[in-house]
Amino acid sequence: MTATTGDLSQFAIEARAPGYWRIVFSNPPINVLNSTTVLELVEVVDRIEGAEDLRVVVFASEHPDFFMARYDLSDTSPVAFAPTDSGVTLFIDAMVRMNEARPITIASIRGRTRGGGSEFALACDLRFASVEKAVLGQPEVGVGILPGGGAIERLPSLVGSARALEIIASSNDYDAVTAERYGWINRAIADDYLDDFVDGLARRLAGFEGAVLAAAKRLVRRHTPVAGVGEYRETLQTVRDLLALPSTLVRLGAIRDRAVAVGKDFEMSLGDHLDLSDEH
C-alpha cells in the first residue's frame, strides 16, 4: 500500500491494508514531543476520525532507542500549554478524542517512552512493548511537577491506585516485563518479534467488521473509569501552580545542569539521574 500522506513533518502515515494504518513518529535526535508534535497529533486524530473504513491504527517509532522520549520543557509555546475552550490542553483534547474514536489504536513501543510519550501510549487502546528495548516512565515528580497529559487520570484504572502512585511518585524507569506485570501494557514481546506480532494483530483486526470492532470498543469502555474534563482541569491547574513555586524552578535548573554535565547518557537513563539527594 502507498503512504496516506507526506505533509506532516513528524508523522508518516502508511495505509498497510484496507482498514489498517501504521503511523511512524520521528523527531530527531531523540523523539521528544513539542508544540509541533501536538499540532500534528491533532491533525492525525482529525484524519482518524474522518476515515470511515478505518478499523485499526498502529503507532510506532523510527528511532530504535526512543518511542516518544518526553515533552521538551524548553518549548514554551502556548500551543502546548494554553487551555482550549473546554479548559484542557490541546494534547489532552486530542488524546481524549483518539481514545474515543472508532478505530482500535495500538502503541508498538520500542525504546524510551516517558512523560508525554507514556501518556500518548496510555491514550491508545492497546500497548505492546519490546522486552529488550522498551523503557517506560513518568519522570515529572522528579523534576518538580506532575504528569499533566493524562497519566494521573489513566494509570489507576490500568494498574491500580497503589502502583499508579508508585510509578508517578518514584519517577523511575520501568522495563517492559514489569510494565506488563503491572498492567501498564498488554504484553512484553521479544524485540525481534514485536513488529511481526503487532502487524499480524492489526491485519487480523482490519479483516473484521468495522461496526463490530467499534461496538466492542465502546461497550468495553463502559467498564473503565473515564476521567471527566473537570478532573483534567484540576490536574492542569495543579501543574501550573507547581511551576510557579521558586523551589520548582530551582529543581528544574538543577536537572538541566545535570543533563548538561551527564551528556548523552542522561536521556538513556533519565530515571537514574533525577535523584539529586547526593547534591545536598
N, C-alpha and C positions, 0 to 999 in steps of 0.2 A: 504494500500500500504506500501511497505518497504522503508526504508531510501535509498536515492540515493547514498550517500557517508558518510563515517565516518572518512575521512582522513584530515579534516580541524579542526583546534583547536578552532576556534571562530564561525564557521557557521555550523549548522546542516541542511542538505538538505533532505527533505522528498517529495517523489512523492505521492501526495494525491489522484490523479486521472489521467487518461490519459490526457496529455497536461497541467497538473497543478502541480507546485512545491510550497511548503511552506518552506521558509528558515528562520531559527531562529538564531539570533545573541546572543552570550553570552560571555562576557569578564569580569568576576567578579573582583572587587566587585561592580563596578557601570557602567559597559559597556562603558568605554572610548574607543576611537579609537586610534590605534597606528600603528607602521610600520607593524606589523604582520597583523593587520586588512586590511591594504592597499594591502599587497601581497595576502591575501586570497580573497579580493574583486576582484582582477584581475583574480584569478582562477575561482571564481564564475561567473564572466562575460564571461570568456572563455567557461565555460560549458553551460551557457545560449545561447550563440551564436552558440554552436555546437549541440544543441538539436533540431533536425529538427521538431519534432512534438510538441514542447513546445509552448503553447498558452498564459499562464498566470503564473506569479511568484508573490507570496505574501512574503513580508519581515516582520518579527515580532521579538519580543524580549522575552527572557526567564525571564527577570527581570521586575517585575510589576512597579517599580519606574523609570526605565531608559530604554528608547528605544535605543538611542545612545547618551551618555551624552555630549560628546565634544571630540575634539582631545587632547591627552595627550601631552602638550607642553614640558614635561620633556623628551619625546622621541625625540631625535635629530638625529635619524638615517637618513642617506642620502637617504634611500629608500623612505621616505615620502616627502622630500623637494627638492631633486635633480631633474633637468629638464630631461624629456625624449627627444628623438630625435626631437619631434615636439616643444619642448620648454615649455611644460606644465608638471605638476607633474603627477606621476603615478596614483594618486587618481583622478585627473581631467580627465585624459585619460580614466580610467575605467568608470567613470560616464558618459562621453560623449558616449562611446561605449554602455553602458547599455541603455541609453536613446534612442539610435538609433537602438537597437536590435529589432527583430520582435515581441517577446512576449510582452504583456502588463504587466508592473510591478506595484505592489501595495504596498505602505507602510501602515501597520496597526500599528498605533502609540499609544502606551500606555507607559506613563512615560515621563521623561525629554528628549528632543530632541533638542540639542543645537549645535552651531558651525558646525563642520564637520558632525555631526549627522543630523542636519537640512538640510545641503547641500546634504547628501545622499538621504534624503526623497524628496528633490526638484528634484533630478535626476530621481525619479520614475515617472511613468505616472499618477498615481492616489494616493491620500493620504486621509486616513480616521483616525480619532483620537478619543480617549476616552474623553468624556465630563469631567469626574471626575478626570482623572489621566494624561492626556496629557498636557505637557508644552513645548512650542517651543520658541527658541530664537537664536539670532546671537550676542553673547557677545563680539566679537572681539574688537570693538572700545573701549569698557570699559576696556580692558586690554592693549590698546595702539597700536593695529594693525588693520587690515581689514580682512574681510572674504576672504580666498584665495582658497576656494574649489568649487565655483560656485554660491554662494548666490547673489553676485553683478550682475552676468550675468543672473540668472534665476528668481529672485524675481520680478523685474519690470514688466515682461510680465504677471505675475500671479496677482499681487496686485496693479499695477500702480507705477509710479515713486515716488509719494509722500509717499505712505505707505511703499514702499521698503526702502526709506530713513529713515522713522520713525523707522522701525524695526532694521535697521542696525546701525543708529546713536544712538538710545536710549540704545542699548544693553540690553533691558529689556526682561523679561519673558512674554509670551503671552499664555492665555488659549485657549482651543480648540474652544470655541464659538467665540471668537474674531478672531482667525485664519480662521475660516470658513467664517465669515462676510467679512474679508479682501480678501478672495480668495486664501489664503496660502494653505488651504486644501480643499478637496471636501466636506466633511461633518464632523460635530462633532456628535458622536454617543454615546449613553449611554453605560457605560463601560461593563455592563453585557450582552449587545447585540452586542458589537463590533466584537468579534470573529465569531459569527454566521453570521453576516451581510457580513463580508469580505469573509468568506468561501463560503457562498451562491453565492455571486457575482462571485468569482473565478471559482466555479464549473459551473455556468451558461456560463461564457466566454469560459471555456475549452470545453464546448459542442458545440460551434460554429465552423465554418470552419476557420482553421488557416490562410489560404491565405486571407480571407476576413477581419479578425481582423487585420492582418498585413497591409493590404491596407488601412483600416480605420485609423490606427495609422499614417501611412506615410502621408496620404492626409491631415489629421487634422493638423499635424505638419507643413505643408506648411504655415499655417496662424499664426504660433507662431514665434516671433523673436528668432533666434538662434545665440548665440554669436560665433564668429569665434575664431580660435586659437590665433590670434593677440590680441584680447581683453582679453583672459585669461592670456596671457603672460604679458600684461601691468599691470593687477591686481597683478600678482605674483611678478613682479619687484617692484611694489609699496610696497607690503608687506615686501619684502627683504630690501628695503630702510628704511622703518619704523623700522624694527628690529635692524638696525644699529645705530639708534638715541640713545644718552645717556638717554633722557627723557623716551623713551620706556622701556629701561632696568630698570630704576628706578621704573616706574609704575608696570612692571611685578614683580619686587621684592616686592613691597608693596602689590600687590594682593596675592602673595604667602604667605607673612606674615599674611595677614588677614585670608587666608584659614586655616592656622595652628591655629590661635587664635580662629576662629569660630568653627572649627571642623566639625562634620558630617553635620550640617545644611548648611554649605557653598554650597555644591553641590545641596542640595534640593531647596535652594532659591538663586541661583547664581546671578540672575539679581539684587536682592536687595543689594548684597554685593559689587557691582562694583563701587558704588559711594564713592569716597574717599574724598569728599569735607569736611567731618567732621574731617579729619585728618590734615587739613591745617589751 
